Amino acid sequence: MLITAAAISEILQLIWILIYAGMDISPIDLINIQSFSRRVISLAEFRQMLHNYLRSKMDMVAPNLSTLIGEQVIIILLFIFLKTF
């Protein structure tokens, strides 16, 4: 399941409308909101872990390169390189 920024924004807007309008959240909606929230937190933690891993590897393999062009460019280049295989 791909979670985009637009999907997150839409869900947060719906939650805000429910809270602001004073409507009750059904148990099924609450389960879905909690599930979605756990998934977003899990993906954010995974992204941070992956970022730290790539940073440590780049510092070990090519510290000058990561300093010169930056981590984000290296991550993009790595993604393009891995996509070719």
Secondary structure as GFF3:
##gff-version 3
##sequence-region A 1 85
A	DSSP	alpha_helix	5	20	.	.	.	ID=ss1
A	DSSP	alpha_helix	27	61	.	.	.	ID=ss2
A	DSSP	alpha_helix	63	69	.	.	.	ID=ss3
A	DSSP	alpha_helix	71	83	.	.	.	ID=ss4
###
